Every structure is written in structure tokens, then in C-alpha cells.
Amino acid sequence: MLLIHPSIDPVIVSFGVIQIRWYGIAYVLGFLLGIFLIKQINRGHKKRIKNKQIDDFFIWSVIGVILGGRIGYVLFYQTATILTDPINIIFIWKGGMSFHGGLIGIIISIFLFSKKYSIDFFQLSDLVSSVAPVGLFFGRLANFINVELYGRVTDFPLAMIYPSIDQAPRHPSQLYEAFFEGVVLFIILRLCNKKNYSQNNFGFITSLFLILYGIFRFLIEFLREPDAHIGLIFNSITMGQLLSVPLVIIGVGIYLKTHSK
């Protein structure tokens, strides 16, 4: 028996031209729950960051993720629109956010914030990395509701039909990513946090996040439908896979740099 996509309206409620979308709610939940969890994890740290500083970083993180995610999406996946339809860059509510762009944005935010407040870069990046899977989880659920980033045609028992796309059974790849990039990655990092933060061992969680996310994303991309306007690069890999390889390399590099003693 094939599963059928529930065809949930991406718009929760409308007030004239103002629309509240599941996509936006996913980001709000991700940020709010993320900051809450950061404070919880920070309490178990010998060298704590002040709660006031964490509250201040909230705005920095929102700006970094939103701007980085949207600009990254346009640069990596819709390069042509920069010249043909540049105003499209600000249409965040329509979907179209790049994790890799958001990652670059949040790294810049962490760097600038840690410099301004004299906080160890990897101490802050470890905290952010610890809760990043929460945002990824809600984001992938929003992708599922928006019927974007769906999977390739398959005869897998858990295949799903997306009526708004076609009648072919496909991998519900958004749900795979929500599970592995969200749930599984969060649990692994949380378990590692308990030992890591009691030792002020900064950099390990950041490296582990980059390595595991890169691996999960690379593997799941084999089940995800390539972007129609990009297709397969070198006739073998997707843009998502190409962008994920450097994450694993950088993650290994961070681990070697911070644990070379």
C-alpha cells in the first residue's frame, strides 16, 4: 500500500496580503527552541557564556541564517535569477533556503559575535552545532509540507505519491532528512555533549556536526530528486553532495586542529 502525501496547505492563515506559512513557523520554532536548548547545555559548562550574551546572539543568528540561507540558495541553485529576477532573492516565504548558505551565514555571525564579546569561537560554535539539528528537523518538515526537495521514483515499501507532482511513487526524502539530520544527529551530539562540555573540550562538537551532517546529506541525496534546472554534476552527483564534501573535510580539519595536543 502506497503512502499519499497529505497535501497540507503551506499557508496556515491569511490576513489580506499577510500570510502565515508553515515554513515561517518552522524557522520560528527552530530558533526559539534552539536558544532555549543552548542555555540548558551552557549550564553544564565549566566556562559558561552569560545568558544575556546568548540572548543577544539570538538576533545575530537569525540574521546570519536567513540572509546566508537565502543568498546561498540563489548563488548555488538559482544563479541565473541574480540577473534576470534579482528581486526574487527577498521572497523567503516562498521557500528556497540553502543549508550550506545558512551555515556560512551563521559562521560569520559566530565569528563577529565572539570577537565583539571576547568569547572562544569554538565554545560558541559548539553550542550552536549542538542545537542545529533542531532547526534542520523543523526545516525538513516544512519542505515536506511545501512539496519541495522530494525523492526519486522508487519501488521502496515506504514510497509516497505526491499528487501535486505526479503519480509516481517516490522516496519521502524530506522525512529521511528530518530523521537523520534532525533526530539522529541531535541525539548523537547530545550524548557527546555530556562528556565534552564538562572538560571544556571546544571544537569537538562543531567538527562532529560537520562530519556527520555532511555524510548524512551526501548519502540521502542519492534518494532525492536532483534539482531540475541543475541536474547531476559530472553526470554523477547532485549540487547538495558537491557542497557536502567540503563540510566533512573541514570537520576533520577542525578536529585535528583542536585536538592536536
Residue, then its C-alpha position, 0 to 999 in steps of 0.5 A: m500500500l502506497l503512502i499519499h502525501p497529505s497535501i497540507d496547505p503551506v499557508i496556515v492563515s491569511f490576513g489580506v496580503i499577510q500570510i502565515r506559512w508553515y515554513g515561517i513557523a518552522y524557522v520560528l520554532g527552530f530558533l526559539l527552541g534552539i536558544f532555549l536548548i543552548k542555555q540548558i547545555n551552557r549550564g553544564h559548562k565549566k566556562r559558561i557564556k552569560n545568558k544575556q550574551i546568548d540572548d543577544f546572539f539570538i538576533w545575530s543568528v537569525i540574521g546570519v541564517i536567513l540572509g546566508g540561507r537565502i543568498g546561498y540558495v540563489l548563488f548555488y541553485q538559482t544563479a541565473t535569477i541574480l540577473t534576470d529576477p534579482i528581486n526574487i532573492i527577498f521572497i523567503w516565504k516562498g521557500g528556497m533556503s540553502f543549508h550550506g548558505g545558512l551555515i556560512g551565514i551563521i559562521i560569520s555571525i559566530f565569528l563577529f559575535s565572539k570577537k565583539y564579546s571576547i568569547d572562544f569561537f569554538q565554545l560558541s560554535d559548539l553550542v550552536s552545532s549542538v542545537a542545529p539539528v533542531g532547526l534542520f528537523f523543523g526545516r525538513l518538515a516544512n519542505f515536506i509540507n511545501v512539496e519541495l526537495y522530494g525523492r526519486v521514483t522508487d519501488f521502496p515499501l515506504a514510497m509516497i505519491y505526491p499528487s501535486i507532482d505526479q503519480a509516481p511513487r517516490h522516496p519521502s526524502q524530506l522525512y529521511e532528512a528530518f530523521f537523520e539530520g534532525v533526530v539522529l544527529f541531535i541525539i548523537l551530539r547530545l550524548c557527546n555533549k555530556k562528556n565534552y562540555s564538562q572538560n571544556n573540550f571546544g571544537f569537538i562538537t562543531s567538527l562532529f556536526l560537520i562530519l556527520y551532517g555532511i555524510f548524512r546529506f551526501l548519502i540521502e541525496f542519492l534518494r532525492e530528486p536532483d534539482a531540475h534546472i541543475g541536474l547531476i554534476f559530472n553526470s554523477i552527483t547532485m549540487g547538495q553532495l558537491l557542497s557536502v564534501p567540503l563540510v566533512i573535510i573541514g570537520v576533520g580539519i577542525y578536529l585535528k586542529t583542536h585536538s592536536k595536543 
